[in-house]
Amino acid sequence: MSVEAARIAILGAESSGKSTLSEALARHYGTLWVPEYLREFVDAQGRVPHEEDQYGIALTQRAREDAAAAEASRLLFCDTTPLMTALYSRVYWGRVDAQLAALDARHDYAWTFVTAPDTPWEPDGLQRESEEVRQMVHRMLVETLAARGIAYTLLAGDLPHRMRQVEGLLGKPEG
């Protein structure tokens, strides 16, 4: 029987380097990463999500994690989780739908890393709002993690520095 890979949550506000870091860590550790489904959704739909889209987005994200976890070796890097989808629901609609809240409550990751909003903010079409929103979302994220008792490590600095921070916690790649 194979052991499922440990899931590593990479959380952070928009334009804080989650995708770049997730991909780099997967390459470094010789494993898989799960890209943020929201990007694909926005590209396919040509619009930002509506409130009724949020649960489906989070459910698809989690389903992709489940599929990748069976194939990954030792670690699986998850570029965002349902927690972030729920947080953005609070930002934009002031509430979280019950199904999304239940999915968000299953934050069962071996490690949670938060990317600091200390890289240059870059607009990216429909998906990104502003530096002000990025800072607000970051504050909300760390407050949410603290309120829920979810331990996390804040990753700051450039990509090589963030990689060293993670390796200091997860250890060197095997082999």
N, C-alpha and C positions, 0 to 999 in steps of 0.2 A: 504494500500500500504506500502510495507516495504522500509526502507531507506537503500541505499547501504552503506556498510562500508567505512570509510575513508581509503584511500590507503596511506601507509607509505613506502616510498622508502628507502631501505637500500643499499647504494652504497659504493664502495671502490675497491681498487686494489686487485689483487690476494692475497690470504693468509692473509687477514686482518680481518677475523672473521665475515664476513657478514652472512654466513649460520648459524653458531653457534648462533649468536645474533638473527637472524630472528626467528629461531626455539624457542629459549628461551623466546623471547618477546611474541610470539604467545601463548606459554604455560602459561606464567605469566598473560596475559590478557584474557585467555580463548577463544581464537579465532584461526583463520587460518593463515597460511603463505604460500607463493608461492615459492617453491624452484627454484633455478637457472636452467633453462632448458638446458643451455650449458653443464652442467655436464652430464645430460642424453644423450645429443647428442654425446658428446665425447665417452662415454661408449658404446653407441649403434653402432657408426660408427667406433670406434677403431682408431680415428684420430682427429686432431684438425680441426676446420672448415676452409673451403676455403672461399675466398671473396664472391662467389655467394651463400654461405650458410647463410651469416649474416642476411639478411632480414628475411628469414624463421625462424631463431632462435629467432629474436626479435619479430616477429609476433606470434610465438607459446608462448613466454613468456607473451606477452600482452593478448593473448586469455585465457591463464590459469589464469591470474589476473582477467579478466572479469568474468570468471566462478566462481572463488572463492569469488569475491566481493559480489555476490548475496547470498552466504552462510555464510559469515563471520559475526561475531557479533561486531558491532561498529568499529573495526579496522581490517585492513588487512595488514600484513607485507609482503613486496615484496622484496625478495632476488635478487636484481639487477633489472634493467629496460632497455628498448631499448637505453637509453642514454649511458649506459656502452657498449653495443654492437657497437654503432656508434663510441664511443671513441676508442675501440679496432680496429675498421676498419681503423681509422686514424693512429693508431700505426703501424699496420702491412701492410696496403696497401696504406697509404697516402691519402685516400679519403673515402667518404661515399656515397654509392649508393643513388639515389634520393628517392626511396621508403623507405629505412631505415631512411634517414634524415627526411622525413615527419612523420614517426612513432615516431622518437626521439623528434620531435618538440612538440608532445603532452605530455609533462612532466606535468601531471595534478595531482600531488600528494599533499595530505594535509600537509605532512611533508617530508623532505628529510634529512636523516642522512647519514653521511660519516664516515666509519670506518677508523681510523688512522692506518697506517702501522707500528704500534709499538709493534706488537706481533711477536714472532719468525717466520721467513719465513720457510715454509715447502714445499719441492717439493711434487707434487702429480701426478706423471706420466706425461701424455701428456699435461695437462691443464696449468701447472704453469711454468713460465719461469725462473726468477731469482730475487734476492733482488733488483738489479739495475732496472729491468723493473718495479717491484712493486713500487719503489719510483718515477720513471718517470711517471707511470700511475696515481699515487696519485696526483702529481703536475698538470698533464694535467686535471684531474678531477676537482680539486678545481678552476683552471683557467677557465675551461668551465662553471662551475656553476656561477662563478663571472661574466664572460662575458655575460651570458644569464640572469643575474639578478635573479637566482634561489637561494632563501634563503636556507641555510642548517646549520646543527649543526654537528660539528666534535665530534665524540665519541672516546675517548682515554682510555687507561688503560685496566685492566683485565675485564672479563665478568661481575662480580658483579658491578664494577664501571660504566661500560657502561649502565647496566640495571638501575642503580640509576639515571644516566644522563637522560635517556629516560623517566623514571617515573616522574622526576622533570618537564618535559615538557608536557607529555601526561596525567599526573595524575595517581592516584592509580587505580588498576582494580576495576570495579564495583562489588558489591556483597560482 
